[in-house]
Amino acid sequence: MNKKNLDSLPSSIEEAVKRIKDFTRVTPLEYSAYLSELSDAEVWLKLENFQVTGSFKARGAFNKVLSLSEEEIKGGCVTASSGNHGAASALAMNKLGIKGLVFVPEATSTVKVNAIKNSGCDVRFHGEDGVDTENFARDYAVKNNLTYLSPYNDFDVISGQGTCGFEIMDQLPDCDVISVSVGGGGLISGIGAYAKFSNKMIDIIGCQPTNSAVMAHSIDADEILDIESAPTLSDGTAGGIEKGA
């Protein structure tokens, strides 16, 4: 993403708020007495588990799909995901009557595969991890003249995820720090852009599990690294990052 796109991200997020409002939910921001006592601070939780399809991914998926041209909609779409993005994209495509296909890694759980199928898309297996699957799906889209819906490496997807930051700043405008889970970086990019636009003094902290901290190590190295991930409870953020992200 170039600097011009970065500069326009806050306004694009505000447009996304209007675009997706009939398809997604404004999720609660709830005070956590336990975490507040534990950290000696006021801690609030943005409950994206109450979002459509159970995660923030619906925000980016709907914003991307609703931004497509008539030609792109008629042509069909393909995406890659090990779970949440696939289910969200499948639902978004289903709502707009788009013929969709979701590629998932070979080891994807039956529960996640069924969630994608139940949202209305065909599922195919390819690759041992997320990056392999993403690269294959992107190539498949090019070869078959389909639109590829990236899980994170896309301006419209990031703008959609940024609506979560818009809501946080509306619900708790005087917050000092926002901690965000990081996988491919779409969520923290959107939240960080809007939060910093609203309050330049706010701190944005990215959080990754030790067993799968590819983004953290890549930032330290100033290049995208290919690092094998170990098992982690945070499977939604696990895995690598596609080149060029």
Biotite code that builds the C-alpha atoms (Angstrom):
import biotite.structure as struc

atoms = struc.array([
    struc.Atom([0.000, 0.000, 0.000], chain_id="A", res_id=1, res_name="MET", atom_name="CA", element="C"),
    struc.Atom([1.512, 3.348, -1.022], chain_id="A", res_id=2, res_name="ASN", atom_name="CA", element="C"),
    struc.Atom([1.484, 6.592, 0.984], chain_id="A", res_id=3, res_name="LYS", atom_name="CA", element="C"),
    struc.Atom([-1.405, 8.015, -1.062], chain_id="A", res_id=4, res_name="LYS", atom_name="CA", element="C"),
    struc.Atom([-3.561, 5.066, -0.065], chain_id="A", res_id=5, res_name="ASN", atom_name="CA", element="C"),
    struc.Atom([-2.486, 5.362, 3.560], chain_id="A", res_id=6, res_name="LEU", atom_name="CA", element="C"),
    struc.Atom([-3.422, 9.043, 3.639], chain_id="A", res_id=7, res_name="ASP", atom_name="CA", element="C"),
    struc.Atom([-6.884, 8.280, 2.247], chain_id="A", res_id=8, res_name="SER", atom_name="CA", element="C"),
    struc.Atom([-7.520, 5.324, 4.563], chain_id="A", res_id=9, res_name="LEU", atom_name="CA", element="C"),
    struc.Atom([-9.429, 7.219, 7.315], chain_id="A", res_id=10, res_name="PRO", atom_name="CA", element="C"),
    struc.Atom([-11.923, 8.658, 4.812], chain_id="A", res_id=11, res_name="SER", atom_name="CA", element="C"),
    struc.Atom([-12.232, 5.263, 3.131], chain_id="A", res_id=12, res_name="SER", atom_name="CA", element="C"),
    struc.Atom([-13.027, 3.727, 6.532], chain_id="A", res_id=13, res_name="ILE", atom_name="CA", element="C"),
    struc.Atom([-15.770, 6.308, 7.090], chain_id="A", res_id=14, res_name="GLU", atom_name="CA", element="C"),
    struc.Atom([-17.233, 5.387, 3.694], chain_id="A", res_id=15, res_name="GLU", atom_name="CA", element="C"),
    struc.Atom([-17.031, 1.708, 4.640], chain_id="A", res_id=16, res_name="ALA", atom_name="CA", element="C"),
    struc.Atom([-19.041, 2.374, 7.817], chain_id="A", res_id=17, res_name="VAL", atom_name="CA", element="C"),
    struc.Atom([-21.944, 3.550, 5.653], chain_id="A", res_id=18, res_name="LYS", atom_name="CA", element="C"),
    struc.Atom([-21.451, 0.843, 3.033], chain_id="A", res_id=19, res_name="ARG", atom_name="CA", element="C"),
    struc.Atom([-21.590, -2.181, 5.337], chain_id="A", res_id=20, res_name="ILE", atom_name="CA", element="C"),
    struc.Atom([-24.052, -0.963, 7.986], chain_id="A", res_id=21, res_name="LYS", atom_name="CA", element="C"),
    struc.Atom([-26.961, -3.035, 6.650], chain_id="A", res_id=22, res_name="ASP", atom_name="CA", element="C"),
    struc.Atom([-24.877, -6.226, 6.618], chain_id="A", res_id=23, res_name="PHE", atom_name="CA", element="C"),
    struc.Atom([-22.779, -6.075, 9.799], chain_id="A", res_id=24, res_name="THR", atom_name="CA", element="C"),
    struc.Atom([-23.239, -5.188, 13.466], chain_id="A", res_id=25, res_name="ARG", atom_name="CA", element="C"),
    struc.Atom([-21.906, -2.463, 15.728], chain_id="A", res_id=26, res_name="VAL", atom_name="CA", element="C"),
    struc.Atom([-20.388, -4.721, 18.378], chain_id="A", res_id=27, res_name="THR", atom_name="CA", element="C"),
    struc.Atom([-20.327, -3.989, 22.134], chain_id="A", res_id=28, res_name="PRO", atom_name="CA", element="C"),
    struc.Atom([-17.348, -2.479, 23.943], chain_id="A", res_id=29, res_name="LEU", atom_name="CA", element="C"),
    struc.Atom([-17.528, -3.906, 27.458], chain_id="A", res_id=30, res_name="GLU", atom_name="CA", element="C"),
    struc.Atom([-15.548, -3.125, 30.610], chain_id="A", res_id=31, res_name="TYR", atom_name="CA", element="C"),
    struc.Atom([-13.556, -6.058, 32.036], chain_id="A", res_id=32, res_name="SER", atom_name="CA", element="C"),
    struc.Atom([-13.288, -5.834, 35.820], chain_id="A", res_id=33, res_name="ALA", atom_name="CA", element="C"),
    struc.Atom([-10.969, -8.854, 35.925], chain_id="A", res_id=34, res_name="TYR", atom_name="CA", element="C"),
    struc.Atom([-8.456, -7.590, 33.344], chain_id="A", res_id=35, res_name="LEU", atom_name="CA", element="C"),
    struc.Atom([-8.630, -4.067, 34.762], chain_id="A", res_id=36, res_name="SER", atom_name="CA", element="C"),
    struc.Atom([-7.661, -5.312, 38.229], chain_id="A", res_id=37, res_name="GLU", atom_name="CA", element="C"),
    struc.Atom([-4.989, -7.591, 36.789], chain_id="A", res_id=38, res_name="LEU", atom_name="CA", element="C"),
    struc.Atom([-3.337, -4.783, 34.794], chain_id="A", res_id=39, res_name="SER", atom_name="CA", element="C"),
    struc.Atom([-4.035, -1.850, 37.123], chain_id="A", res_id=40, res_name="ASP", atom_name="CA", element="C"),
    struc.Atom([-5.740, -0.029, 34.244], chain_id="A", res_id=41, res_name="ALA", atom_name="CA", element="C"),
    struc.Atom([-9.201, 0.366, 32.736], chain_id="A", res_id=42, res_name="GLU", atom_name="CA", element="C"),
    struc.Atom([-9.529, -2.447, 30.207], chain_id="A", res_id=43, res_name="VAL", atom_name="CA", element="C"),
    struc.Atom([-12.379, -2.662, 27.722], chain_id="A", res_id=44, res_name="TRP", atom_name="CA", element="C"),
    struc.Atom([-13.048, -5.522, 25.309], chain_id="A", res_id=45, res_name="LEU", atom_name="CA", element="C"),
    struc.Atom([-14.342, -5.048, 21.766], chain_id="A", res_id=46, res_name="LYS", atom_name="CA", element="C"),
    struc.Atom([-16.574, -8.108, 21.400], chain_id="A", res_id=47, res_name="LEU", atom_name="CA", element="C"),
    struc.Atom([-16.136, -9.016, 17.747], chain_id="A", res_id=48, res_name="GLU", atom_name="CA", element="C"),
    struc.Atom([-17.266, -12.547, 18.572], chain_id="A", res_id=49, res_name="ASN", atom_name="CA", element="C"),
    struc.Atom([-20.761, -11.019, 18.353], chain_id="A", res_id=50, res_name="PHE", atom_name="CA", element="C"),
    struc.Atom([-20.093, -9.856, 14.796], chain_id="A", res_id=51, res_name="GLN", atom_name="CA", element="C"),
    struc.Atom([-21.790, -11.511, 11.809], chain_id="A", res_id=52, res_name="VAL", atom_name="CA", element="C"),
    struc.Atom([-20.149, -14.945, 11.220], chain_id="A", res_id=53, res_name="THR", atom_name="CA", element="C"),
    struc.Atom([-18.455, -14.620, 14.620], chain_id="A", res_id=54, res_name="GLY", atom_name="CA", element="C"),
    struc.Atom([-15.446, -12.443, 13.790], chain_id="A", res_id=55, res_name="SER", atom_name="CA", element="C"),
    struc.Atom([-14.306, -9.031, 12.531], chain_id="A", res_id=56, res_name="PHE", atom_name="CA", element="C"),
    struc.Atom([-13.645, -10.575, 9.120], chain_id="A", res_id=57, res_name="LYS", atom_name="CA", element="C"),
    struc.Atom([-17.217, -9.823, 8.034], chain_id="A", res_id=58, res_name="ALA", atom_name="CA", element="C"),
    struc.Atom([-16.349, -6.113, 8.008], chain_id="A", res_id=59, res_name="ARG", atom_name="CA", element="C"),
    struc.Atom([-13.616, -6.444, 5.396], chain_id="A", res_id=60, res_name="GLY", atom_name="CA", element="C"),
    struc.Atom([-15.370, -9.108, 3.355], chain_id="A", res_id=61, res_name="ALA", atom_name="CA", element="C"),
    struc.Atom([-18.584, -7.124, 2.980], chain_id="A", res_id=62, res_name="PHE", atom_name="CA", element="C"),
    struc.Atom([-16.774, -3.870, 2.230], chain_id="A", res_id=63, res_name="ASN", atom_name="CA", element="C"),
    struc.Atom([-14.715, -5.563, -0.479], chain_id="A", res_id=64, res_name="LYS", atom_name="CA", element="C"),
    struc.Atom([-17.645, -7.356, -2.092], chain_id="A", res_id=65, res_name="VAL", atom_name="CA", element="C"),
    struc.Atom([-19.880, -4.273, -1.946], chain_id="A", res_id=66, res_name="LEU", atom_name="CA", element="C"),
    struc.Atom([-17.114, -2.286, -3.694], chain_id="A", res_id=67, res_name="SER", atom_name="CA", element="C"),
    struc.Atom([-16.907, -4.626, -6.688], chain_id="A", res_id=68, res_name="LEU", atom_name="CA", element="C"),
    struc.Atom([-17.966, -3.531, -10.155], chain_id="A", res_id=69, res_name="SER", atom_name="CA", element="C"),
    struc.Atom([-20.902, -5.147, -11.977], chain_id="A", res_id=70, res_name="GLU", atom_name="CA", element="C"),
    struc.Atom([-18.428, -6.937, -14.222], chain_id="A", res_id=71, res_name="GLU", atom_name="CA", element="C"),
    struc.Atom([-16.484, -8.327, -11.259], chain_id="A", res_id=72, res_name="GLU", atom_name="CA", element="C"),
    struc.Atom([-19.698, -9.481, -9.585], chain_id="A", res_id=73, res_name="ILE", atom_name="CA", element="C"),
    struc.Atom([-20.832, -11.304, -12.723], chain_id="A", res_id=74, res_name="LYS", atom_name="CA", element="C"),
    struc.Atom([-17.405, -12.882, -13.178], chain_id="A", res_id=75, res_name="GLY", atom_name="CA", element="C"),
    struc.Atom([-17.296, -14.484, -9.744], chain_id="A", res_id=76, res_name="GLY", atom_name="CA", element="C"),
    struc.Atom([-14.807, -14.453, -6.886], chain_id="A", res_id=77, res_name="CYS", atom_name="CA", element="C"),
    struc.Atom([-12.306, -16.719, -5.190], chain_id="A", res_id=78, res_name="VAL", atom_name="CA", element="C"),
    struc.Atom([-10.579, -16.447, -1.835], chain_id="A", res_id=79, res_name="THR", atom_name="CA", element="C"),
    struc.Atom([-8.324, -18.384, 0.522], chain_id="A", res_id=80, res_name="ALA", atom_name="CA", element="C"),
    struc.Atom([-8.817, -18.907, 4.229], chain_id="A", res_id=81, res_name="SER", atom_name="CA", element="C"),
    struc.Atom([-8.435, -21.374, 7.061], chain_id="A", res_id=82, res_name="SER", atom_name="CA", element="C"),
    struc.Atom([-11.687, -20.245, 8.626], chain_id="A", res_id=83, res_name="GLY", atom_name="CA", element="C"),
    struc.Atom([-13.049, -16.819, 9.557], chain_id="A", res_id=84, res_name="ASN", atom_name="CA", element="C"),
    struc.Atom([-12.306, -14.920, 6.339], chain_id="A", res_id=85, res_name="HIS", atom_name="CA", element="C"),
    struc.Atom([-13.674, -17.804, 4.300], chain_id="A", res_id=86, res_name="GLY", atom_name="CA", element="C"),
    struc.Atom([-16.963, -17.885, 6.194], chain_id="A", res_id=87, res_name="ALA", atom_name="CA", element="C"),
    struc.Atom([-17.294, -14.092, 6.036], chain_id="A", res_id=88, res_name="ALA", atom_name="CA", element="C"),
    struc.Atom([-16.494, -13.924, 2.319], chain_id="A", res_id=89, res_name="SER", atom_name="CA", element="C"),
    struc.Atom([-18.857, -16.796, 1.581], chain_id="A", res_id=90, res_name="ALA", atom_name="CA", element="C"),
    struc.Atom([-21.703, -15.017, 3.352], chain_id="A", res_id=91, res_name="LEU", atom_name="CA", element="C"),
    struc.Atom([-20.951, -11.710, 1.618], chain_id="A", res_id=92, res_name="ALA", atom_name="CA", element="C"),
    struc.Atom([-20.854, -13.360, -1.795], chain_id="A", res_id=93, res_name="MET", atom_name="CA", element="C"),
    struc.Atom([-24.033, -15.286, -1.050], chain_id="A", res_id=94, res_name="ASN", atom_name="CA", element="C"),
    struc.Atom([-25.878, -12.103, -0.036], chain_id="A", res_id=95, res_name="LYS", atom_name="CA", element="C"),
    struc.Atom([-24.953, -10.444, -3.335], chain_id="A", res_id=96, res_name="LEU", atom_name="CA", element="C"),
    struc.Atom([-25.604, -13.519, -5.452], chain_id="A", res_id=97, res_name="GLY", atom_name="CA", element="C"),
    struc.Atom([-21.953, -13.932, -6.432], chain_id="A", res_id=98, res_name="ILE", atom_name="CA", element="C"),
    struc.Atom([-20.644, -17.329, -7.488], chain_id="A", res_id=99, res_name="LYS", atom_name="CA", element="C"),
    struc.Atom([-17.826, -17.966, -5.038], chain_id="A", res_id=100, res_name="GLY", atom_name="CA", element="C"),
    struc.Atom([-15.065, -20.458, -4.315], chain_id="A", res_id=101, res_name="LEU", atom_name="CA", element="C"),
    struc.Atom([-12.983, -20.745, -1.138], chain_id="A", res_id=102, res_name="VAL", atom_name="CA", element="C"),
    struc.Atom([-9.647, -22.568, -1.011], chain_id="A", res_id=103, res_name="PHE", atom_name="CA", element="C"),
    struc.Atom([-8.548, -23.851, 2.399], chain_id="A", res_id=104, res_name="VAL", atom_name="CA", element="C"),
    struc.Atom([-5.359, -25.582, 3.631], chain_id="A", res_id=105, res_name="PRO", atom_name="CA", element="C"),
    struc.Atom([-5.471, -29.379, 3.691], chain_id="A", res_id=106, res_name="GLU", atom_name="CA", element="C"),
    struc.Atom([-5.474, -29.497, 7.506], chain_id="A", res_id=107, res_name="ALA", atom_name="CA", element="C"),
    struc.Atom([-8.467, -27.168, 7.972], chain_id="A", res_id=108, res_name="THR", atom_name="CA", element="C"),
    struc.Atom([-10.898, -28.529, 10.547], chain_id="A", res_id=109, res_name="SER", atom_name="CA", element="C"),
    struc.Atom([-14.242, -29.986, 9.519], chain_id="A", res_id=110, res_name="THR", atom_name="CA", element="C"),
    struc.Atom([-15.996, -27.417, 11.710], chain_id="A", res_id=111, res_name="VAL", atom_name="CA", element="C"),
    struc.Atom([-14.445, -24.509, 9.788], chain_id="A", res_id=112, res_name="LYS", atom_name="CA", element="C"),
    struc.Atom([-15.053, -26.120, 6.405], chain_id="A", res_id=113, res_name="VAL", atom_name="CA", element="C"),
    struc.Atom([-18.708, -26.687, 7.265], chain_id="A", res_id=114, res_name="ASN", atom_name="CA", element="C"),
    struc.Atom([-19.042, -23.073, 8.424], chain_id="A", res_id=115, res_name="ALA", atom_name="CA", element="C"),
    struc.Atom([-17.850, -21.896, 5.005], chain_id="A", res_id=116, res_name="ILE", atom_name="CA", element="C"),
    struc.Atom([-20.130, -24.318, 3.172], chain_id="A", res_id=117, res_name="LYS", atom_name="CA", element="C"),
    struc.Atom([-23.086, -23.282, 5.313], chain_id="A", res_id=118, res_name="ASN", atom_name="CA", element="C"),
    struc.Atom([-22.458, -19.671, 4.297], chain_id="A", res_id=119, res_name="SER", atom_name="CA", element="C"),
    struc.Atom([-23.012, -20.624, 0.669], chain_id="A", res_id=120, res_name="GLY", atom_name="CA", element="C"),
    struc.Atom([-19.688, -21.298, -1.088], chain_id="A", res_id=121, res_name="CYS", atom_name="CA", element="C"),
    struc.Atom([-17.892, -24.252, -2.620], chain_id="A", res_id=122, res_name="ASP", atom_name="CA", element="C"),
    struc.Atom([-14.749, -25.328, -0.755], chain_id="A", res_id=123, res_name="VAL", atom_name="CA", element="C"),
    struc.Atom([-11.577, -26.858, -2.197], chain_id="A", res_id=124, res_name="ARG", atom_name="CA", element="C"),
    struc.Atom([-8.428, -27.969, -0.401], chain_id="A", res_id=125, res_name="PHE", atom_name="CA", element="C"),
    struc.Atom([-4.911, -26.917, -1.347], chain_id="A", res_id=126, res_name="HIS", atom_name="CA", element="C"),
    struc.Atom([-1.615, -26.395, 0.455], chain_id="A", res_id=127, res_name="GLY", atom_name="CA", element="C"),
    struc.Atom([-0.131, -27.147, 3.845], chain_id="A", res_id=128, res_name="GLU", atom_name="CA", element="C"),
    struc.Atom([-0.441, -23.635, 5.249], chain_id="A", res_id=129, res_name="ASP", atom_name="CA", element="C"),
    struc.Atom([-2.225, -20.336, 4.675], chain_id="A", res_id=130, res_name="GLY", atom_name="CA", element="C"),
    struc.Atom([0.423, -18.752, 2.461], chain_id="A", res_id=131, res_name="VAL", atom_name="CA", element="C"),
    struc.Atom([0.516, -21.742, 0.086], chain_id="A", res_id=132, res_name="ASP", atom_name="CA", element="C"),
    struc.Atom([-3.264, -21.614, -0.144], chain_id="A", res_id=133, res_name="THR", atom_name="CA", element="C"),
    struc.Atom([-3.356, -17.840, -0.684], chain_id="A", res_id=134, res_name="GLU", atom_name="CA", element="C"),
    struc.Atom([-0.750, -17.965, -3.458], chain_id="A", res_id=135, res_name="ASN", atom_name="CA", element="C"),
    struc.Atom([-2.587, -20.795, -5.209], chain_id="A", res_id=136, res_name="PHE", atom_name="CA", element="C"),
    struc.Atom([-5.953, -19.038, -4.926], chain_id="A", res_id=137, res_name="ALA", atom_name="CA", element="C"),
    struc.Atom([-4.534, -15.773, -6.287], chain_id="A", res_id=138, res_name="ARG", atom_name="CA", element="C"),
    struc.Atom([-3.019, -17.607, -9.280], chain_id="A", res_id=139, res_name="ASP", atom_name="CA", element="C"),
    struc.Atom([-6.279, -19.503, -9.805], chain_id="A", res_id=140, res_name="TYR", atom_name="CA", element="C"),
    struc.Atom([-8.180, -16.214, -9.892], chain_id="A", res_id=141, res_name="ALA", atom_name="CA", element="C"),
    struc.Atom([-5.855, -14.776, -12.545], chain_id="A", res_id=142, res_name="VAL", atom_name="CA", element="C"),
    struc.Atom([-6.002, -17.897, -14.731], chain_id="A", res_id=143, res_name="LYS", atom_name="CA", element="C"),
    struc.Atom([-9.793, -18.101, -14.537], chain_id="A", res_id=144, res_name="ASN", atom_name="CA", element="C"),
    struc.Atom([-10.549, -14.357, -14.770], chain_id="A", res_id=145, res_name="ASN", atom_name="CA", element="C"),
    struc.Atom([-12.021, -14.206, -11.261], chain_id="A", res_id=146, res_name="LEU", atom_name="CA", element="C"),
    struc.Atom([-11.697, -11.523, -8.589], chain_id="A", res_id=147, res_name="THR", atom_name="CA", element="C"),
    struc.Atom([-9.461, -12.535, -5.691], chain_id="A", res_id=148, res_name="TYR", atom_name="CA", element="C"),
    struc.Atom([-10.619, -11.527, -2.202], chain_id="A", res_id=149, res_name="LEU", atom_name="CA", element="C"),
    struc.Atom([-7.488, -11.224, -0.070], chain_id="A", res_id=150, res_name="SER", atom_name="CA", element="C"),
    struc.Atom([-7.842, -11.955, 3.666], chain_id="A", res_id=151, res_name="PRO", atom_name="CA", element="C"),
    struc.Atom([-5.755, -8.876, 4.543], chain_id="A", res_id=152, res_name="TYR", atom_name="CA", element="C"),
    struc.Atom([-3.605, -7.573, 1.672], chain_id="A", res_id=153, res_name="ASN", atom_name="CA", element="C"),
    struc.Atom([-6.239, -5.329, 0.087], chain_id="A", res_id=154, res_name="ASP", atom_name="CA", element="C"),
    struc.Atom([-7.188, -1.655, 0.557], chain_id="A", res_id=155, res_name="PHE", atom_name="CA", element="C"),
    struc.Atom([-10.961, -2.268, 0.628], chain_id="A", res_id=156, res_name="ASP", atom_name="CA", element="C"),
    struc.Atom([-10.585, -5.158, 3.077], chain_id="A", res_id=157, res_name="VAL", atom_name="CA", element="C"),
    struc.Atom([-8.404, -3.040, 5.379], chain_id="A", res_id=158, res_name="ILE", atom_name="CA", element="C"),
    struc.Atom([-10.929, -0.196, 5.145], chain_id="A", res_id=159, res_name="SER", atom_name="CA", element="C"),
    struc.Atom([-13.658, -2.598, 6.193], chain_id="A", res_id=160, res_name="GLY", atom_name="CA", element="C"),
    struc.Atom([-11.642, -3.895, 9.135], chain_id="A", res_id=161, res_name="GLN", atom_name="CA", element="C"),
    struc.Atom([-10.972, -0.283, 10.086], chain_id="A", res_id=162, res_name="GLY", atom_name="CA", element="C"),
    struc.Atom([-14.664, 0.214, 10.864], chain_id="A", res_id=163, res_name="THR", atom_name="CA", element="C"),
    struc.Atom([-13.889, -1.621, 14.101], chain_id="A", res_id=164, res_name="CYS", atom_name="CA", element="C"),
    struc.Atom([-11.517, 1.234, 14.975], chain_id="A", res_id=165, res_name="GLY", atom_name="CA", element="C"),
    struc.Atom([-14.171, 3.779, 14.012], chain_id="A", res_id=166, res_name="PHE", atom_name="CA", element="C"),
    struc.Atom([-16.549, 2.177, 16.511], chain_id="A", res_id=167, res_name="GLU", atom_name="CA", element="C"),
    struc.Atom([-13.927, 2.019, 19.266], chain_id="A", res_id=168, res_name="ILE", atom_name="CA", element="C"),
    struc.Atom([-13.157, 5.729, 18.932], chain_id="A", res_id=169, res_name="MET", atom_name="CA", element="C"),
    struc.Atom([-16.880, 6.491, 18.972], chain_id="A", res_id=170, res_name="ASP", atom_name="CA", element="C"),
    struc.Atom([-17.569, 4.267, 21.988], chain_id="A", res_id=171, res_name="GLN", atom_name="CA", element="C"),
    struc.Atom([-14.469, 5.203, 24.015], chain_id="A", res_id=172, res_name="LEU", atom_name="CA", element="C"),
    struc.Atom([-12.988, 8.407, 22.539], chain_id="A", res_id=173, res_name="PRO", atom_name="CA", element="C"),
    struc.Atom([-10.566, 9.003, 25.427], chain_id="A", res_id=174, res_name="ASP", atom_name="CA", element="C"),
    struc.Atom([-8.855, 5.598, 25.276], chain_id="A", res_id=175, res_name="CYS", atom_name="CA", element="C"),
    struc.Atom([-5.056, 5.709, 25.529], chain_id="A", res_id=176, res_name="ASP", atom_name="CA", element="C"),
    struc.Atom([-4.017, 2.332, 24.102], chain_id="A", res_id=177, res_name="VAL", atom_name="CA", element="C"),
    struc.Atom([-5.551, -0.170, 21.687], chain_id="A", res_id=178, res_name="ILE", atom_name="CA", element="C"),
    struc.Atom([-4.097, -3.696, 21.635], chain_id="A", res_id=179, res_name="SER", atom_name="CA", element="C"),
    struc.Atom([-4.903, -5.611, 18.458], chain_id="A", res_id=180, res_name="VAL", atom_name="CA", element="C"),
    struc.Atom([-4.346, -9.239, 17.508], chain_id="A", res_id=181, res_name="SER", atom_name="CA", element="C"),
    struc.Atom([-2.136, -9.568, 14.420], chain_id="A", res_id=182, res_name="VAL", atom_name="CA", element="C"),
    struc.Atom([-2.066, -12.235, 11.742], chain_id="A", res_id=183, res_name="GLY", atom_name="CA", element="C"),
    struc.Atom([-1.684, -10.791, 8.250], chain_id="A", res_id=184, res_name="GLY", atom_name="CA", element="C"),
    struc.Atom([-2.093, -7.246, 9.571], chain_id="A", res_id=185, res_name="GLY", atom_name="CA", element="C"),
    struc.Atom([-5.369, -6.128, 8.001], chain_id="A", res_id=186, res_name="GLY", atom_name="CA", element="C"),
    struc.Atom([-7.169, -5.478, 11.288], chain_id="A", res_id=187, res_name="LEU", atom_name="CA", element="C"),
    struc.Atom([-4.388, -3.534, 12.991], chain_id="A", res_id=188, res_name="ILE", atom_name="CA", element="C"),
    struc.Atom([-3.767, -1.511, 9.804], chain_id="A", res_id=189, res_name="SER", atom_name="CA", element="C"),
    struc.Atom([-7.383, -0.373, 9.692], chain_id="A", res_id=190, res_name="GLY", atom_name="CA", element="C"),
    struc.Atom([-7.810, 0.200, 13.423], chain_id="A", res_id=191, res_name="ILE", atom_name="CA", element="C"),
    struc.Atom([-4.446, 1.935, 13.721], chain_id="A", res_id=192, res_name="GLY", atom_name="CA", element="C"),
    struc.Atom([-5.110, 4.249, 10.781], chain_id="A", res_id=193, res_name="ALA", atom_name="CA", element="C"),
    struc.Atom([-8.444, 5.466, 12.120], chain_id="A", res_id=194, res_name="TYR", atom_name="CA", element="C"),
    struc.Atom([-7.403, 5.642, 15.772], chain_id="A", res_id=195, res_name="ALA", atom_name="CA", element="C"),
    struc.Atom([-4.309, 7.708, 14.925], chain_id="A", res_id=196, res_name="LYS", atom_name="CA", element="C"),
    struc.Atom([-6.436, 9.922, 12.677], chain_id="A", res_id=197, res_name="PHE", atom_name="CA", element="C"),
    struc.Atom([-8.771, 10.553, 15.627], chain_id="A", res_id=198, res_name="SER", atom_name="CA", element="C"),
    struc.Atom([-6.067, 10.886, 18.270], chain_id="A", res_id=199, res_name="ASN", atom_name="CA", element="C"),
    struc.Atom([-2.404, 11.166, 17.272], chain_id="A", res_id=200, res_name="LYS", atom_name="CA", element="C"),
    struc.Atom([-1.304, 10.452, 20.851], chain_id="A", res_id=201, res_name="MET", atom_name="CA", element="C"),
    struc.Atom([-2.957, 7.038, 21.092], chain_id="A", res_id=202, res_name="ILE", atom_name="CA", element="C"),
    struc.Atom([-0.708, 3.957, 21.246], chain_id="A", res_id=203, res_name="ASP", atom_name="CA", element="C"),
    struc.Atom([-1.433, 0.945, 19.023], chain_id="A", res_id=204, res_name="ILE", atom_name="CA", element="C"),
    struc.Atom([0.048, -2.377, 20.163], chain_id="A", res_id=205, res_name="ILE", atom_name="CA", element="C"),
    struc.Atom([0.124, -5.474, 17.979], chain_id="A", res_id=206, res_name="GLY", atom_name="CA", element="C"),
    struc.Atom([-0.245, -8.827, 19.743], chain_id="A", res_id=207, res_name="CYS", atom_name="CA", element="C"),
    struc.Atom([0.955, -12.182, 18.430], chain_id="A", res_id=208, res_name="GLN", atom_name="CA", element="C"),
    struc.Atom([1.466, -15.603, 20.027], chain_id="A", res_id=209, res_name="PRO", atom_name="CA", element="C"),
    struc.Atom([5.100, -16.557, 20.603], chain_id="A", res_id=210, res_name="THR", atom_name="CA", element="C"),
    struc.Atom([4.598, -19.738, 18.590], chain_id="A", res_id=211, res_name="ASN", atom_name="CA", element="C"),
    struc.Atom([3.488, -17.853, 15.482], chain_id="A", res_id=212, res_name="SER", atom_name="CA", element="C"),
    struc.Atom([4.951, -14.350, 15.424], chain_id="A", res_id=213, res_name="ALA", atom_name="CA", element="C"),
    struc.Atom([5.794, -14.102, 11.728], chain_id="A", res_id=214, res_name="VAL", atom_name="CA", element="C"),
    struc.Atom([4.729, -10.458, 11.432], chain_id="A", res_id=215, res_name="MET", atom_name="CA", element="C"),
    struc.Atom([6.763, -9.383, 14.467], chain_id="A", res_id=216, res_name="ALA", atom_name="CA", element="C"),
    struc.Atom([9.908, -11.115, 13.200], chain_id="A", res_id=217, res_name="HIS", atom_name="CA", element="C"),
    struc.Atom([9.362, -9.793, 9.667], chain_id="A", res_id=218, res_name="SER", atom_name="CA", element="C"),
    struc.Atom([9.094, -6.212, 10.926], chain_id="A", res_id=219, res_name="ILE", atom_name="CA", element="C"),
    struc.Atom([12.310, -6.652, 12.908], chain_id="A", res_id=220, res_name="ASP", atom_name="CA", element="C"),
    struc.Atom([14.048, -8.015, 9.799], chain_id="A", res_id=221, res_name="ALA", atom_name="CA", element="C"),
    struc.Atom([12.508, -5.369, 7.498], chain_id="A", res_id=222, res_name="ASP", atom_name="CA", element="C"),
    struc.Atom([11.423, -8.102, 5.092], chain_id="A", res_id=223, res_name="GLU", atom_name="CA", element="C"),
    struc.Atom([8.748, -10.790, 4.915], chain_id="A", res_id=224, res_name="ILE", atom_name="CA", element="C"),
    struc.Atom([10.164, -13.956, 6.452], chain_id="A", res_id=225, res_name="LEU", atom_name="CA", element="C"),
    struc.Atom([9.140, -17.544, 5.836], chain_id="A", res_id=226, res_name="ASP", atom_name="CA", element="C"),
    struc.Atom([8.990, -18.954, 9.368], chain_id="A", res_id=227, res_name="ILE", atom_name="CA", element="C"),
    struc.Atom([7.315, -22.196, 10.358], chain_id="A", res_id=228, res_name="GLU", atom_name="CA", element="C"),
    struc.Atom([4.656, -21.732, 13.029], chain_id="A", res_id=229, res_name="SER", atom_name="CA", element="C"),
    struc.Atom([4.243, -23.987, 16.050], chain_id="A", res_id=230, res_name="ALA", atom_name="CA", element="C"),
    struc.Atom([0.816, -24.950, 17.444], chain_id="A", res_id=231, res_name="PRO", atom_name="CA", element="C"),
    struc.Atom([-1.000, -22.139, 19.259], chain_id="A", res_id=232, res_name="THR", atom_name="CA", element="C"),
    struc.Atom([-4.412, -21.501, 20.788], chain_id="A", res_id=233, res_name="LEU", atom_name="CA", element="C"),
    struc.Atom([-4.517, -18.366, 18.627], chain_id="A", res_id=234, res_name="SER", atom_name="CA", element="C"),
    struc.Atom([-5.019, -20.326, 15.416], chain_id="A", res_id=235, res_name="ASP", atom_name="CA", element="C"),
    struc.Atom([-6.839, -17.410, 13.808], chain_id="A", res_id=236, res_name="GLY", atom_name="CA", element="C"),
    struc.Atom([-3.618, -15.366, 13.754], chain_id="A", res_id=237, res_name="THR", atom_name="CA", element="C"),
    struc.Atom([-1.245, -18.245, 12.991], chain_id="A", res_id=238, res_name="ALA", atom_name="CA", element="C"),
    struc.Atom([0.598, -18.721, 9.718], chain_id="A", res_id=239, res_name="GLY", atom_name="CA", element="C"),
    struc.Atom([2.752, -16.748, 7.338], chain_id="A", res_id=240, res_name="GLY", atom_name="CA", element="C"),
    struc.Atom([2.350, -13.608, 5.252], chain_id="A", res_id=241, res_name="ILE", atom_name="CA", element="C"),
    struc.Atom([2.123, -13.533, 1.468], chain_id="A", res_id=242, res_name="GLU", atom_name="CA", element="C"),
    struc.Atom([4.907, -11.779, -0.432], chain_id="A", res_id=243, res_name="LYS", atom_name="CA", element="C"),
    struc.Atom([4.155, -8.160, -1.282], chain_id="A", res_id=244, res_name="GLY", atom_name="CA", element="C"),
    struc.Atom([1.844, -7.665, 1.690], chain_id="A", res_id=245, res_name="ALA", atom_name="CA", element="C"),
])
